């Protein structure tokens, strides 16, 4: 039993390091980008690794200024970052190096402009000296947190792949915005009691229960677009979306940090997995 407990603790430590250093969410962005490229039947050079690398940098930068889940006055991510600062900065350094490598490898001048635009919004979001009198950062604007996250994710994982595949980007953008917003709301529910008073997220404005209903509404609107516009088979997709909806409904501030940072952030892998399984269903 003692050896088993040591194994479990070691495994949890590894998972938390992988998650807190943003490798897991970077992988999720990779998966969501690949899902888009598959959906658009794009056969050119993938930007999934580039998006994943950018996520390492952006999320690492944002977490220098805030942590998402609190325990004894400090988030677990903040506690981990204090104990392992070199690992946190190493992931950002690896991400920056990978961005440079991928931009050179793909060699498309237009991509740089796309990522400068998306990165500017993402990097300005947490900076405390932006709108300092209102609390600091773009996050101090009520309701902007949810919209900004959904916008950036939709832009880099749907709009840019659509433009490169030479398909209309409007419906891909709407679908991805709805899906990302729906799965961001549980994080806002978790953080509602922990965010600074200047940060007014959806649960602050309408309450946690109404936020869960709103998340499910956005989620199923995303489902309808995938079925009706992209012709994804509705029965297997419904099964997956029922699981997504269950995860959203079970969101609660008392759920463990890995429920959010591992399970919810890992849901894009299921979308990509379902896409590859469809020929066999």
Backbone bond lengths (Angstrom), bond angles and torsions (degrees), N, CA, C in turn:
res aa  C-N    CA-C-N  psi(-1)  N-CA   C-N-CA  omega(-1)  CA-C   N-CA-C  phi
1 X - - - 1.468 - - 1.527 111.06 -
2 X 1.352 115.38 -39.04 1.457 119.13 -179.51 1.517 112.16 -62.08
3 X 1.339 116.01 -43.24 1.468 119.96 178.75 1.525 111.38 -65.01
4 X 1.346 116.21 -35.98 1.463 120.32 179.10 1.523 110.35 -65.62
5 X 1.334 117.20 -42.35 1.468 120.98 178.73 1.528 111.03 -63.49
6 X 1.323 115.76 -38.96 1.464 119.55 177.58 1.526 109.96 -62.92
7 X 1.353 116.03 -41.72 1.462 120.80 178.71 1.527 110.97 -62.14
8 X 1.353 116.63 -45.82 1.468 120.83 -179.10 1.519 110.64 -63.17
9 X 1.335 117.46 -44.30 1.470 120.80 -179.80 1.523 110.97 -64.48
10 X 1.343 116.03 -39.15 1.461 119.73 178.23 1.526 110.83 -65.58
11 X 1.338 115.66 -41.84 1.461 120.62 179.30 1.527 110.63 -63.49
12 X 1.324 117.22 -44.97 1.461 120.82 178.47 1.522 111.13 -62.53
13 X 1.320 116.11 -38.76 1.458 119.79 178.02 1.514 111.78 -63.88
14 X 1.328 116.00 -41.00 1.464 120.07 178.24 1.520 110.57 -65.28
15 X 1.337 116.71 -44.97 1.469 120.36 -179.42 1.521 110.58 -61.71
16 X 1.331 116.55 -44.37 1.465 119.46 -179.51 1.531 111.04 -63.69
17 X 1.318 117.13 -40.90 1.467 119.66 177.58 1.522 110.38 -62.06
18 X 1.333 116.81 -44.47 1.457 122.02 179.72 1.521 110.91 -62.32
19 X 1.339 116.02 -39.21 1.469 121.03 -179.13 1.517 110.92 -75.95
20 X 1.333 117.46 -48.78 1.465 121.07 -174.38 1.520 112.66 -69.63
21 X 1.314 117.64 -24.82 1.470 120.18 175.95 1.527 111.55 -85.02
22 X 1.351 115.14 6.17 1.474 123.58 172.44 1.528 114.93 74.92
23 X 1.326 117.62 11.20 1.458 118.96 177.79 1.529 111.14 -69.24
24 X 1.343 116.65 -34.05 1.462 120.15 -178.45 1.525 111.44 -68.30
25 X 1.341 116.95 -47.91 1.472 119.21 179.90 1.528 110.15 -67.29
26 X 1.336 116.95 -31.92 1.466 119.69 175.35 1.520 109.93 -63.61
27 X 1.328 116.76 -40.85 1.452 120.63 176.15 1.520 111.79 -63.54
28 X 1.336 116.37 -36.91 1.457 120.43 178.39 1.521 111.13 -64.00
29 X 1.324 116.91 -40.80 1.467 120.67 176.83 1.529 109.99 -65.30
30 X 1.318 116.58 -38.44 1.465 120.28 174.30 1.525 110.41 -57.05
31 X 1.360 115.64 -48.54 1.451 120.42 -178.69 1.518 112.89 -62.93
32 X 1.326 117.08 -40.45 1.459 120.92 -179.32 1.531 110.82 -68.60
33 X 1.317 116.23 -36.00 1.470 120.43 177.03 1.520 110.97 -67.18
34 X 1.323 116.19 -43.11 1.461 119.86 178.47 1.530 110.87 -64.86
35 X 1.325 116.95 -36.43 1.461 120.47 176.75 1.522 109.96 -60.30
36 X 1.331 117.57 -43.49 1.461 121.46 178.03 1.517 111.07 -62.82
37 X 1.326 116.41 -46.24 1.462 119.67 -178.75 1.522 111.21 -62.75
38 X 1.317 117.12 -37.53 1.464 120.48 176.35 1.527 110.14 -68.25
39 X 1.314 116.74 -41.04 1.460 122.08 -179.40 1.525 111.27 -61.92
40 X 1.335 116.00 -35.36 1.464 120.95 -179.08 1.530 112.40 -90.32
41 X 1.329 116.83 4.19 1.473 121.93 -178.23 1.524 111.67 54.61
42 X 1.340 115.32 41.00 1.464 120.93 -178.65 1.526 109.51 -84.63
43 X 1.316 116.56 128.30 1.466 120.98 -177.19 1.529 113.33 -113.47
44 X 1.332 116.69 6.78 1.458 119.87 -179.93 1.523 112.01 -83.14
45 X 1.315 115.62 -162.91 1.462 121.34 -179.76 1.519 110.75 -70.28
46 X 1.308 116.46 126.94 1.465 121.41 -176.92 1.531 111.29 -74.46
47 X 1.336 115.32 146.82 1.466 120.72 173.59 1.525 111.14 -106.39
48 X 1.340 116.95 13.92 1.457 120.18 -176.17 1.526 111.87 -62.43
49 X 1.326 117.66 -43.34 1.462 120.68 179.10 1.530 110.57 -66.39
50 X 1.319 116.95 -38.62 1.465 120.66 177.07 1.520 110.64 -60.66
51 X 1.330 117.38 -44.24 1.460 120.90 178.20 1.525 111.81 -63.87
52 X 1.332 116.11 -39.58 1.459 120.01 178.32 1.526 111.07 -64.09
53 X 1.330 116.66 -42.56 1.466 121.23 179.52 1.525 110.65 -63.61
54 X 1.336 116.56 -42.08 1.462 120.15 178.66 1.525 110.83 -63.45
55 X 1.329 116.70 -34.36 1.463 120.75 178.47 1.526 110.97 -64.49
56 X 1.330 117.34 -40.29 1.467 120.25 177.15 1.523 111.30 -57.03
57 X 1.320 116.30 -41.83 1.463 120.66 -178.00 1.522 110.93 -72.63
58 X 1.334 116.69 -49.31 1.467 120.91 -175.26 1.525 111.52 -64.71
59 X 1.332 116.93 -47.34 1.463 119.74 -178.50 1.531 110.82 -69.11
60 X 1.319 116.78 -37.93 1.457 119.05 177.03 1.519 111.63 -62.45
61 X 1.333 116.00 -41.23 1.461 120.48 178.22 1.521 111.27 -64.63
62 X 1.350 116.82 -46.08 1.458 120.63 -178.32 1.526 111.48 -61.36
63 X 1.328 116.72 -36.67 1.461 119.90 -176.90 1.526 112.99 -79.04
64 X 1.320 117.09 -2.52 1.462 119.08 170.05 1.523 110.48 -71.70
65 X 1.347 116.44 -18.12 1.457 121.10 -174.69 1.521 113.55 -115.15
66 X 1.320 118.35 -12.90 1.453 119.28 179.36 1.516 110.21 -159.40
67 X 1.320 117.04 154.98 1.454 123.69 174.03 1.506 109.48 -122.99
68 X 1.332 119.13 142.22 1.441 120.58 -170.98 1.520 117.45 -81.03
69 X 1.328 118.90 -23.99 1.460 118.81 -176.55 1.516 110.10 -131.15
70 X 1.309 116.18 130.84 1.459 119.47 -173.25 1.522 112.52 -101.78
71 X 1.307 114.01 149.04 1.452 121.51 174.04 1.518 106.43 -151.01
72 X 1.364 114.92 119.03 1.468 120.25 -176.27 1.518 111.44 55.89
73 X 1.331 116.04 41.56 1.456 120.10 175.49 1.508 114.86 85.30
74 X 1.324 118.79 -3.69 1.455 121.24 -179.85 1.518 109.03 -141.37
75 X 1.323 116.33 136.76 1.456 119.39 -179.33 1.524 110.43 -65.77
76 X 1.339 115.13 156.06 1.456 119.36 177.81 1.517 110.75 -64.30
77 X 1.331 116.03 -35.13 1.459 118.90 178.08 1.526 110.15 -65.77
78 X 1.343 116.64 -39.99 1.467 119.79 178.07 1.527 110.71 -64.66
79 X 1.337 116.18 -40.33 1.460 119.67 177.14 1.527 110.76 -62.06
80 X 1.322 115.64 -44.90 1.467 120.12 179.31 1.520 110.59 -63.17
81 X 1.348 116.98 -41.53 1.462 120.40 -177.93 1.526 110.99 -64.49
82 X 1.335 117.57 -35.58 1.457 120.20 177.72 1.523 111.50 -67.44
83 X 1.345 116.01 -34.37 1.458 120.05 -179.18 1.528 111.93 -79.72
84 X 1.352 116.20 -31.49 1.465 120.47 -174.75 1.537 110.45 -130.88
85 X 1.324 117.65 59.11 1.475 119.17 -176.77 1.522 113.08 -64.21
86 X 1.329 117.15 -32.35 1.462 119.45 -178.05 1.535 111.09 -67.10
87 X 1.347 116.25 -36.26 1.460 119.48 179.23 1.517 110.71 -66.30
88 X 1.349 116.68 -41.04 1.461 120.68 179.56 1.524 110.87 -61.50
89 X 1.322 116.97 -45.03 1.461 120.15 -179.13 1.526 111.28 -74.12
90 X 1.336 116.66 -28.40 1.458 120.05 177.44 1.527 110.57 -63.69
91 X 1.336 116.99 -41.34 1.466 119.84 179.49 1.523 110.98 -63.81
92 X 1.329 117.48 -38.02 1.455 120.83 177.16 1.527 110.81 -66.48
93 X 1.344 116.44 -40.55 1.454 120.35 178.77 1.520 111.89 -64.66
94 X 1.340 116.02 -41.94 1.461 119.89 177.03 1.526 110.84 -63.00
95 X 1.339 115.43 -39.60 1.456 119.43 178.61 1.515 111.91 -63.59
96 X 1.328 117.27 -43.89 1.463 121.07 -179.88 1.529 110.95 -63.67
97 X 1.329 116.51 -41.75 1.465 119.87 178.89 1.525 110.95 -64.85
98 X 1.342 116.15 -40.03 1.466 120.25 179.71 1.526 111.63 -67.27
99 X 1.336 117.13 -35.76 1.466 120.64 177.29 1.526 109.78 -60.07
100 X 1.330 115.70 -49.39 1.460 120.32 -179.43 1.526 110.66 -60.18
101 X 1.330 116.36 -45.15 1.470 120.86 -179.61 1.521 111.12 -61.59
102 X 1.342 116.87 -45.23 1.458 121.10 -177.33 1.525 111.90 -68.27
103 X 1.318 118.19 -39.21 1.466 120.76 178.34 1.531 110.80 -62.69
104 X 1.333 115.53 -39.70 1.464 119.71 177.60 1.531 110.47 -68.90
105 X 1.328 116.07 -41.96 1.470 120.62 -177.79 1.532 111.19 -65.83
106 X 1.325 116.76 -45.48 1.466 120.57 -177.62 1.523 110.72 -73.93
107 X 1.345 115.36 -38.80 1.470 121.35 173.41 1.530 112.90 57.19
108 X 1.325 115.50 55.26 1.462 121.89 174.17 1.526 107.97 -125.84
109 X 1.316 116.72 112.16 1.458 121.35 -174.85 1.524 112.15 -59.77
110 X 1.332 117.31 -35.11 1.458 120.41 -176.94 1.523 112.18 -64.51
111 X 1.334 116.93 -27.43 1.465 119.63 -178.75 1.523 111.95 -61.65
112 X 1.320 116.35 -38.88 1.463 119.82 -178.69 1.514 110.84 -57.93
113 X 1.323 116.86 -44.62 1.463 120.95 178.35 1.513 112.35 -61.52
114 X 1.326 116.92 -41.55 1.465 120.88 178.77 1.529 111.04 -59.88
115 X 1.324 116.47 -44.60 1.460 119.70 -175.49 1.530 112.75 -77.63
116 X 1.307 117.51 -27.84 1.464 120.11 173.48 1.523 109.36 -64.02
117 X 1.336 116.53 -42.91 1.464 121.06 179.83 1.523 111.13 -64.16
118 X 1.334 116.62 -51.51 1.463 120.16 -178.77 1.530 110.92 -64.83
119 X 1.332 116.66 -41.70 1.454 120.71 -178.59 1.510 113.02 -65.66
120 X 1.330 117.11 -34.46 1.463 120.71 -179.59 1.525 110.75 -60.76
121 X 1.333 116.97 -46.66 1.460 120.53 179.34 1.520 111.12 -64.94
122 X 1.332 116.40 -43.44 1.455 120.54 -177.93 1.522 111.99 -66.16
123 X 1.320 117.45 -38.65 1.463 120.81 -177.58 1.524 112.50 -76.56
124 X 1.334 116.90 -30.67 1.463 119.68 179.13 1.527 112.38 -75.70
125 X 1.324 116.25 -20.25 1.459 120.24 -174.98 1.534 113.72 -55.76
126 X 1.356 120.31 -48.93 1.459 118.85 -174.56 1.525 115.79 -92.87
127 X 1.335 118.68 -10.04 1.469 119.92 -171.08 1.532 111.38 -60.56
128 X 1.326 118.64 122.01 1.468 121.51 -173.50 1.522 114.51 -69.69
129 X 1.351 118.25 -18.94 1.463 118.53 -178.29 1.521 112.41 -91.27
130 X 1.348 117.96 0.97 1.456 121.89 172.16 1.530 107.79 -88.93
131 X 1.330 117.39 127.33 1.473 122.28 -177.35 1.534 110.63 52.17
132 X 1.312 115.43 46.68 1.468 121.47 -173.11 1.523 112.73 -59.02
133 X 1.336 117.18 -36.99 1.465 120.51 -177.52 1.526 112.42 -66.64
134 X 1.349 116.12 -22.14 1.463 119.62 -179.38 1.524 112.61 -97.20
135 X 1.314 116.73 -0.20 1.454 120.20 179.14 1.513 113.72 129.94
136 X 1.327 117.20 -19.05 1.452 120.80 176.67 1.509 114.49 99.81
137 X 1.350 115.82 129.52 1.451 121.28 177.65 1.516 113.61 80.07
138 X 1.317 115.83 160.75 1.457 120.07 175.85 1.520 111.25 -62.17
139 X 1.342 116.98 -19.94 1.456 120.38 179.12 1.527 112.08 -65.05
140 X 1.335 117.97 -15.41 1.459 121.25 -179.91 1.526 112.51 -75.63
141 X 1.332 117.14 -11.19 1.464 120.65 177.17 1.523 108.18 -80.99
142 X 1.345 119.12 120.20 1.472 121.07 -175.67 1.526 112.32 -54.93
143 X 1.332 115.64 130.50 1.454 121.68 176.30 1.515 115.62 80.50
144 X 1.326 117.89 -6.77 1.463 119.53 -174.39 1.524 112.54 -75.08
145 X 1.320 117.76 -29.06 1.464 120.92 -176.31 1.526 111.40 -53.85
146 X 1.325 116.77 -52.41 1.458 121.73 -178.49 1.525 111.30 -62.35
147 X 1.322 116.15 -46.28 1.461 120.90 -177.24 1.515 111.16 -64.74
148 X 1.326 116.90 -43.00 1.460 120.55 -176.81 1.525 111.68 -65.96
149 X 1.340 116.79 -43.95 1.460 120.00 178.87 1.527 110.25 -61.43
150 X 1.330 116.57 -46.85 1.467 120.65 -179.24 1.526 111.29 -64.13
151 X 1.332 117.05 -38.75 1.462 120.94 179.03 1.525 111.37 -62.94
152 X 1.320 116.56 -48.65 1.460 120.33 -176.35 1.532 110.70 -65.92
153 X 1.346 116.79 -45.86 1.463 119.38 178.84 1.526 110.76 -62.22
154 X 1.330 117.40 -43.34 1.469 120.45 -179.48 1.522 110.65 -64.78
155 X 1.317 116.70 -37.22 1.464 120.67 -177.77 1.522 111.35 -66.72
156 X 1.346 115.86 -48.67 1.468 118.11 -173.41 1.526 112.65 -81.73
157 X 1.347 118.51 -28.09 1.469 119.52 -176.94 1.522 113.56 -99.55
158 X 1.336 118.06 -9.63 1.467 119.86 -179.16 1.522 112.84 -129.81
159 X 1.335 117.39 -50.62 1.462 120.06 -175.34 1.527 111.45 -67.07
160 X 1.334 117.03 -51.09 1.463 119.64 -179.37 1.532 111.41 -61.80
161 X 1.347 119.65 -46.54 1.470 118.42 175.39 1.526 112.93 -60.06
162 X 1.335 118.38 -36.21 1.468 120.97 179.20 1.526 110.99 -66.00
163 X 1.314 116.56 -42.84 1.463 120.34 179.17 1.525 110.61 -63.68
164 X 1.321 116.92 -40.29 1.466 120.47 -179.79 1.530 111.49 -70.07
165 X 1.340 116.41 -28.67 1.460 120.60 178.75 1.530 111.79 -87.63
166 X 1.328 115.83 -1.24 1.469 122.16 179.26 1.526 111.75 59.44
167 X 1.347 115.20 44.05 1.462 120.41 173.80 1.529 107.71 -120.28
168 X 1.324 115.79 160.26 1.459 120.31 179.27 1.532 109.98 -60.57
169 X 1.320 117.20 131.17 1.458 120.73 -173.26 1.526 113.95 -94.57
170 X 1.324 118.26 -8.58 1.462 120.31 -171.87 1.534 113.07 -65.51
171 X 1.341 118.11 -52.53 1.456 120.07 179.33 1.523 112.48 -67.02
172 X 1.339 118.64 -40.80 1.474 117.93 174.18 1.524 112.25 -57.23
173 X 1.333 116.11 -41.10 1.465 119.31 179.17 1.523 111.13 -63.44
174 X 1.335 117.58 -46.21 1.459 121.02 -178.22 1.526 110.76 -62.91
175 X 1.343 115.97 -45.72 1.465 119.26 -179.31 1.514 111.48 -61.12
176 X 1.333 116.93 -46.54 1.461 120.35 -177.23 1.530 111.55 -69.87
177 X 1.318 117.52 -34.95 1.470 120.97 176.32 1.527 109.81 -62.14
178 X 1.332 117.11 -46.78 1.462 121.51 -179.91 1.519 110.92 -62.10
179 X 1.344 116.81 -45.77 1.460 121.28 -177.54 1.530 111.05 -64.13
180 X 1.323 116.18 -45.12 1.467 119.77 -178.98 1.516 111.45 -67.20
181 X 1.328 117.02 -42.23 1.469 120.47 178.60 1.525 110.46 -60.86
182 X 1.340 116.38 -42.36 1.463 120.50 -179.05 1.523 111.39 -60.03
183 X 1.330 117.36 -40.44 1.456 120.92 -176.61 1.526 112.80 -90.56
184 X 1.332 116.99 -2.24 1.461 120.99 172.18 1.522 110.65 -88.89
185 X 1.319 116.74 -29.81 1.467 120.89 -178.03 1.529 112.30 -57.27
186 X 1.348 120.69 -41.56 1.469 118.63 176.83 1.529 113.46 -56.42
187 X 1.334 117.85 -34.54 1.465 120.44 177.03 1.524 110.46 -66.06
188 X 1.342 116.40 -37.62 1.464 119.77 177.58 1.529 110.95 -67.33
189 X 1.337 116.28 -35.63 1.462 119.72 176.88 1.528 109.91 -64.42
190 X 1.322 115.83 -43.02 1.467 120.19 178.07 1.515 112.04 -61.16
191 X 1.334 116.34 -40.12 1.462 121.37 -173.08 1.520 114.05 -90.53
192 X 1.344 117.67 -0.93 1.469 120.72 -171.46 1.531 112.53 -56.42
193 X 1.330 116.30 -38.21 1.468 119.92 -178.23 1.526 112.16 -85.08
194 X 1.326 117.15 -6.52 1.454 120.76 -172.47 1.525 113.43 -110.80
195 X 1.346 116.23 -25.13 1.456 119.53 -178.39 1.514 111.21 -64.17
196 X 1.322 114.90 149.97 1.451 120.98 174.08 1.524 109.81 -58.55
197 X 1.350 116.39 151.33 1.464 120.58 -179.11 1.515 113.14 -57.54
198 X 1.331 116.78 -23.62 1.460 120.07 -179.23 1.525 112.54 -76.67
199 X 1.342 116.94 -15.15 1.462 120.94 -178.73 1.520 108.65 -95.72
200 X 1.318 116.66 108.31 1.452 121.93 -177.74 1.521 109.25 -107.54
201 X 1.337 115.84 95.15 1.461 120.35 179.64 1.522 109.71 -91.52
202 X 1.334 116.00 177.91 1.458 120.58 -176.67 1.528 113.49 -56.58
203 X 1.339 120.33 -43.80 1.472 119.45 178.19 1.531 112.66 -61.29
204 X 1.337 117.61 -31.30 1.464 119.68 176.11 1.524 110.64 -66.19
205 X 1.321 115.85 -34.55 1.459 121.08 -173.10 1.521 113.01 -85.00
206 X 1.349 117.39 -38.67 1.475 119.50 -174.64 1.523 113.25 -124.40
207 X 1.323 117.97 -4.36 1.452 121.14 -179.19 1.520 112.41 93.52
208 X 1.326 116.26 159.55 1.466 120.93 -175.13 1.522 112.54 -67.60
209 X 1.343 118.27 -43.56 1.463 120.61 -177.91 1.524 111.35 -62.96
210 X 1.325 116.47 -45.37 1.464 119.52 178.17 1.529 111.27 -65.19
211 X 1.329 116.50 -31.72 1.463 120.20 178.08 1.520 110.78 -66.54
212 X 1.342 117.33 -37.77 1.468 121.28 177.16 1.524 110.10 -63.83
213 X 1.332 117.31 -42.26 1.460 120.66 177.06 1.526 110.64 -62.65
214 X 1.324 116.36 -42.49 1.467 119.99 179.31 1.522 110.96 -63.09
215 X 1.335 116.77 -41.28 1.464 120.76 179.55 1.528 110.45 -61.80
216 X 1.325 117.09 -43.02 1.457 120.10 179.19 1.518 112.16 -66.68
217 X 1.310 117.57 -36.44 1.459 120.84 176.92 1.527 110.31 -62.58
218 X 1.327 117.37 -46.21 1.464 121.47 178.38 1.525 110.71 -63.15
219 X 1.328 115.84 -39.88 1.454 120.87 -178.44 1.531 111.39 -61.38
220 X 1.316 116.66 -46.19 1.462 119.86 -177.29 1.519 112.37 -75.80
221 X 1.311 117.78 -23.58 1.462 119.95 170.71 1.529 109.93 -66.33
222 X 1.318 116.63 -38.86 1.461 121.32 174.53 1.522 110.18 -60.99
223 X 1.322 116.37 -42.86 1.471 121.48 178.35 1.526 110.95 -58.30
224 X 1.321 117.05 -46.34 1.468 121.26 -178.25 1.532 111.46 -61.11
225 X 1.323 116.84 -37.82 1.470 119.75 179.06 1.520 110.53 -67.64
226 X 1.331 117.18 -43.40 1.463 119.98 179.92 1.526 111.06 -62.68
227 X 1.322 116.87 -37.54 1.459 120.43 -178.73 1.523 111.82 -76.07
228 X 1.342 117.06 -46.64 1.457 120.75 -172.14 1.523 114.03 -86.17
229 X 1.310 117.60 -33.68 1.468 119.72 -178.33 1.528 111.59 -94.43
230 X 1.340 116.74 -42.87 1.464 120.32 -176.91 1.522 113.19 -97.03
231 X 1.345 116.64 -3.46 1.471 122.09 176.49 1.527 113.28 58.73
232 X 1.324 117.27 35.55 1.463 120.70 173.16 1.529 107.74 -73.54
233 X 1.324 119.54 132.11 1.476 121.64 -179.02 1.526 111.95 -51.47
234 X 1.331 115.34 127.58 1.462 119.25 -168.01 1.526 113.86 -75.46
235 X 1.336 117.96 -29.85 1.466 118.60 -175.77 1.536 112.10 -70.89
236 X 1.341 120.08 -54.07 1.479 118.25 178.12 1.523 112.47 -63.92
237 X 1.347 116.25 -34.57 1.468 118.42 178.86 1.526 110.73 -67.20
238 X 1.326 116.69 -36.69 1.469 119.36 178.06 1.525 110.66 -62.52
239 X 1.338 116.60 -41.27 1.457 119.23 177.93 1.517 112.05 -58.14
240 X 1.333 116.17 -42.53 1.458 120.22 179.49 1.524 110.88 -68.36
241 X 1.323 116.60 -40.87 1.464 120.01 -179.03 1.526 112.05 -70.04
242 X 1.322 117.36 -29.10 1.468 119.13 173.10 1.525 110.50 -63.58
243 X 1.327 115.68 -37.17 1.469 119.11 175.37 1.523 110.35 -66.00
244 X 1.345 117.05 -44.77 1.460 120.26 176.65 1.529 110.83 -55.90
245 X 1.339 115.91 -45.80 1.465 120.66 -178.13 1.524 110.96 -63.05
246 X 1.334 116.57 -38.68 1.467 120.19 178.41 1.518 111.02 -63.59
247 X 1.328 116.19 -41.46 1.464 120.46 178.00 1.527 110.29 -61.37
248 X 1.325 117.16 -41.54 1.465 121.19 179.66 1.527 110.46 -66.00
249 X 1.326 116.61 -45.36 1.468 120.82 -177.60 1.527 111.26 -62.08
250 X 1.320 117.02 -34.50 1.465 121.08 -178.50 1.522 113.21 -81.56
251 X 1.316 117.48 1.64 1.467 120.25 179.83 1.527 110.13 -63.92
252 X 1.305 115.58 130.98 1.460 121.26 -179.55 1.523 107.79 -157.17
253 X 1.338 116.90 142.47 1.477 119.05 -179.22 1.523 114.26 -54.27
254 X 1.344 117.35 -24.42 1.460 119.86 -177.42 1.531 113.01 -84.72
255 X 1.314 117.45 -7.90 1.465 119.33 177.51 1.525 109.29 -65.16
256 X 1.309 116.87 147.08 1.456 120.85 -177.47 1.519 112.61 -63.75
257 X 1.317 116.04 158.84 1.458 120.86 -176.19 1.520 112.18 -61.57
258 X 1.345 117.47 -33.18 1.459 119.88 -179.44 1.522 112.27 -72.01
259 X 1.329 118.06 -20.16 1.471 120.38 174.62 1.522 109.46 -60.33
260 X 1.311 115.95 -39.75 1.462 120.78 -179.03 1.526 111.47 -87.06
261 X 1.317 116.11 -55.44 1.460 120.55 -171.56 1.519 113.49 -76.04
262 X 1.331 117.09 -15.54 1.467 119.54 178.12 1.526 111.69 -111.56
263 X 1.343 116.91 -54.32 1.463 120.22 -176.59 1.530 111.88 -70.18
264 X 1.325 117.41 -57.28 1.472 119.67 -175.20 1.523 110.82 -66.78
265 X 1.324 117.64 -43.37 1.464 119.24 -179.84 1.532 111.67 -69.23
266 X 1.323 117.34 -15.16 1.453 120.06 178.71 1.522 114.25 -92.41
267 X 1.335 118.43 -1.42 1.462 121.03 -177.10 1.534 114.06 -61.53
268 X 1.341 120.30 -30.70 1.476 118.56 176.24 1.527 113.50 -56.61
269 X 1.329 117.91 -30.20 1.458 120.22 178.15 1.531 110.73 -61.93
270 X 1.344 116.39 -33.62 1.458 120.25 -179.63 1.523 110.93 -70.45
271 X 1.324 116.81 -37.00 1.464 119.88 176.32 1.520 110.92 -61.43
272 X 1.321 115.74 -47.59 1.458 120.01 179.43 1.522 110.89 -64.94
273 X 1.335 116.31 -39.98 1.452 120.28 178.70 1.518 111.91 -62.53
274 X 1.339 116.29 -42.83 1.464 119.49 178.44 1.517 111.09 -61.73
275 X 1.329 116.73 -40.87 1.462 120.28 -179.44 1.528 110.89 -58.50
276 X 1.320 116.90 -41.19 1.459 120.33 -178.80 1.530 111.78 -75.60
277 X 1.343 116.98 -21.50 1.460 120.58 179.02 1.521 112.81 -85.90
278 X 1.330 117.77 -18.64 1.465 121.22 -174.38 1.539 113.57 -53.67
279 X 1.332 119.70 -40.40 1.473 118.20 179.69 1.529 113.83 -61.25
280 X 1.336 116.93 -18.47 1.449 120.30 -176.48 1.533 112.82 -103.42
281 X 1.340 116.10 -1.08 1.461 120.52 -177.71 1.524 111.44 -96.99
